[in-house]
């Protein structure tokens, strides 16, 4: 008798199903496997790539957590509305995506202790003079991301006192809605304060006007059957908040924006189109020669001179890279106002400073070089000695930015080998460069 081969098919499928389903690992299994998978969102706030390197506030926190556990980090980015489902199906081990802790969400997932306070704000174009308070939203159309805490709050307000038309976007991130407000494609959106502040540097035409919710908190999320992982996440946040790692990562993404006005950012945006093209090729060429990211160098030149070749400071420095007479002699620059000489000599000098910080690793090294370019190498070395006395790591920018301003005070500069320095200026200088750099990465990379 000939056997029907399809009779066994259902049984074979049943046997195969467990292999096709993700395994929900607990903490001990994660550590044993040597890998942890984070579920996050692909945007400027959470996770993105730049020059083949992963970036983002949530990504860096997650990476630090993986290092804390002694495992490697894997990243997956399902759609926003699918993250909770992906977690509960075992596709990832935890969510780190600036997720607001809300009661509806707590029904299906468990949250860590809060790690950041935020508040939902109404975002409009700066030219919009009609919306000043909550009741001005009556009759308006508001665009927000579907399955977000913004949707939850707006629906609550609609039930209570507001007559609004709510448009829900399933696959459009909040930062894209902010762009649409900036370009007057839509009138209103809602964003958490941290997201709004980060995007203000890219879209200075937008305004945060008033909150629609009390302060809320962000948390990481785990499956309800994962108490050990949750406990370790809470332990991790306690450690990094105590040792300064959290502030270091936070400041990398959110610090510095308040030192800019709308006009500062608007002028920068305009000059990227009108002035930078004249020098772009040369900046790229010289940056490549010394292994620098040309966008960081362009940000530095803009901070120095706004891309004006005849710029002159009250201190006597001149040209695109604001070079001193002494530096010009050392670098063989004959005419500081010549754009080509200034760019070549300035980048060469920055490289010279960079190499003097041979005990510093990673991105901190260029930040020390930039601070030295502004205030002088010797003052930076003095500040490093103060850091040592204060039991701070003298090779970290997060330490240097704390101690450089102390060189203004007699109790510190009297014992410093090179004396008084306006130590707040190099800190502000570097922070402004980093904001310009971030904008350039978004617009020109």
Secondary structure in CASP SS format (residue, H / E / C, confidence):
PFRMAT SS
TARGET T0000
AUTHOR 0000-0000-0000
METHOD secondary structure of the structure
MODEL  1
X C 1.00
X C 1.00
X C 1.00
X C 1.00
X C 1.00
X C 1.00
X C 1.00
X C 1.00
X H 1.00
X H 1.00
X H 1.00
X H 1.00
X H 1.00
X H 1.00
X H 1.00
X H 1.00
X H 1.00
X H 1.00
X H 1.00
X H 1.00
X C 1.00
X C 1.00
X C 1.00
X C 1.00
X C 1.00
X C 1.00
X H 1.00
X H 1.00
X H 1.00
X H 1.00
X H 1.00
X H 1.00
X H 1.00
X C 1.00
X E 1.00
X E 1.00
X E 1.00
X E 1.00
X E 1.00
X C 1.00
X C 1.00
X E 1.00
X E 1.00
X C 1.00
X C 1.00
X C 1.00
X E 1.00
X E 1.00
X E 1.00
X E 1.00
X C 1.00
X C 1.00
X E 1.00
X E 1.00
X E 1.00
X C 1.00
X H 1.00
X H 1.00
X H 1.00
X H 1.00
X H 1.00
X H 1.00
X H 1.00
X H 1.00
X H 1.00
X H 1.00
X H 1.00
X H 1.00
X H 1.00
X C 1.00
X C 1.00
X E 1.00
X E 1.00
X E 1.00
X E 1.00
X E 1.00
X C 1.00
X C 1.00
X C 1.00
X H 1.00
X H 1.00
X H 1.00
X H 1.00
X H 1.00
X H 1.00
X H 1.00
X H 1.00
X H 1.00
X C 1.00
X C 1.00
X C 1.00
X C 1.00
X C 1.00
X E 1.00
X E 1.00
X E 1.00
X E 1.00
X E 1.00
X E 1.00
X E 1.00
X C 1.00
X C 1.00
X H 1.00
X H 1.00
X H 1.00
X H 1.00
X C 1.00
X C 1.00
X C 1.00
X E 1.00
X E 1.00
X C 1.00
X C 1.00
X C 1.00
X C 1.00
X E 1.00
X E 1.00
X E 1.00
X C 1.00
X E 1.00
X E 1.00
X E 1.00
X E 1.00
X E 1.00
X E 1.00
X C 1.00
X C 1.00
X C 1.00
X C 1.00
X C 1.00
X C 1.00
X C 1.00
X C 1.00
X H 1.00
X H 1.00
X H 1.00
X H 1.00
X C 1.00
X C 1.00
X C 1.00
X E 1.00
X E 1.00
X E 1.00
X E 1.00
X E 1.00
X C 1.00
X C 1.00
X C 1.00
X H 1.00
X H 1.00
X H 1.00
X H 1.00
X H 1.00
X H 1.00
X H 1.00
X H 1.00
X H 1.00
X H 1.00
X H 1.00
X H 1.00
X C 1.00
X C 1.00
X C 1.00
X C 1.00
X E 1.00
X E 1.00
X E 1.00
X E 1.00
X E 1.00
X C 1.00
X C 1.00
X C 1.00
X C 1.00
X H 1.00
X H 1.00
X H 1.00
X H 1.00
X H 1.00
X H 1.00
X H 1.00
X H 1.00
X H 1.00
X C 1.00
X C 1.00
X C 1.00
X C 1.00
X C 1.00
X C 1.00
X E 1.00
X E 1.00
X E 1.00
X E 1.00
X H 1.00
X H 1.00
X H 1.00
X H 1.00
X H 1.00
X H 1.00
X H 1.00
X H 1.00
X C 1.00
X C 1.00
X C 1.00
X C 1.00
X C 1.00
X E 1.00
X E 1.00
X E 1.00
X E 1.00
X E 1.00
X E 1.00
X C 1.00
X C 1.00
X C 1.00
X C 1.00
X E 1.00
X E 1.00
X E 1.00
X E 1.00
X E 1.00
X E 1.00
X E 1.00
X C 1.00
X C 1.00
X C 1.00
X C 1.00
X H 1.00
X H 1.00
X H 1.00
X H 1.00
X H 1.00
X H 1.00
X H 1.00
X H 1.00
X H 1.00
X H 1.00
X H 1.00
X H 1.00
X H 1.00
X H 1.00
X H 1.00
X H 1.00
X H 1.00
X C 1.00
X H 1.00
X H 1.00
X H 1.00
X H 1.00
X H 1.00
X H 1.00
X H 1.00
X H 1.00
X H 1.00
X H 1.00
X C 1.00
X C 1.00
X H 1.00
X H 1.00
X H 1.00
X C 1.00
X C 1.00
X H 1.00
X H 1.00
X H 1.00
X H 1.00
X H 1.00
X H 1.00
X H 1.00
X H 1.00
X H 1.00
X H 1.00
X H 1.00
X H 1.00
X H 1.00
X C 1.00
X H 1.00
X H 1.00
X H 1.00
X C 1.00
X H 1.00
X H 1.00
X H 1.00
X H 1.00
X H 1.00
X H 1.00
X H 1.00
X H 1.00
X H 1.00
X H 1.00
X H 1.00
X C 1.00
X C 1.00
X C 1.00
X H 1.00
X H 1.00
X H 1.00
X H 1.00
X H 1.00
X H 1.00
X H 1.00
X H 1.00
X H 1.00
X H 1.00
X H 1.00
X H 1.00
X C 1.00
X C 1.00
X C 1.00
X C 1.00
X C 1.00
X C 1.00
X E 1.00
X C 1.00
X C 1.00
X C 1.00
X C 1.00
X C 1.00
X E 1.00
X C 1.00
X C 1.00
X C 1.00
X C 1.00
X E 1.00
X C 1.00
X H 1.00
X H 1.00
X H 1.00
X H 1.00
X H 1.00
X H 1.00
X H 1.00
X C 1.00
X C 1.00
X C 1.00
X C 1.00
X C 1.00
X C 1.00
X C 1.00
X H 1.00
X H 1.00
X H 1.00
X H 1.00
X H 1.00
X H 1.00
X H 1.00
X H 1.00
X H 1.00
X H 1.00
X H 1.00
X H 1.00
X H 1.00
X H 1.00
X H 1.00
X H 1.00
X H 1.00
X H 1.00
X C 1.00
X C 1.00
X C 1.00
X C 1.00
X C 1.00
X C 1.00
X C 1.00
X H 1.00
X H 1.00
X H 1.00
X H 1.00
X H 1.00
X H 1.00
X H 1.00
X H 1.00
X H 1.00
X H 1.00
X H 1.00
X H 1.00
X C 1.00
X H 1.00
X H 1.00
X H 1.00
X H 1.00
X H 1.00
X H 1.00
X H 1.00
X H 1.00
X H 1.00
X H 1.00
X H 1.00
X H 1.00
X H 1.00
X C 1.00
X C 1.00
X C 1.00
X C 1.00
X C 1.00
X C 1.00
X C 1.00
X H 1.00
X H 1.00
X H 1.00
X H 1.00
X H 1.00
X H 1.00
X H 1.00
X H 1.00
X H 1.00
X H 1.00
X H 1.00
X H 1.00
X C 1.00
X H 1.00
X H 1.00
X H 1.00
X H 1.00
X C 1.00
X C 1.00
X C 1.00
X C 1.00
X C 1.00
X C 1.00
X C 1.00
X C 1.00
X C 1.00
X H 1.00
X H 1.00
X H 1.00
X H 1.00
X H 1.00
X H 1.00
X H 1.00
X H 1.00
X H 1.00
X H 1.00
X H 1.00
X H 1.00
X H 1.00
X H 1.00
X H 1.00
X H 1.00
X H 1.00
X H 1.00
X H 1.00
X H 1.00
X H 1.00
X H 1.00
X C 1.00
END
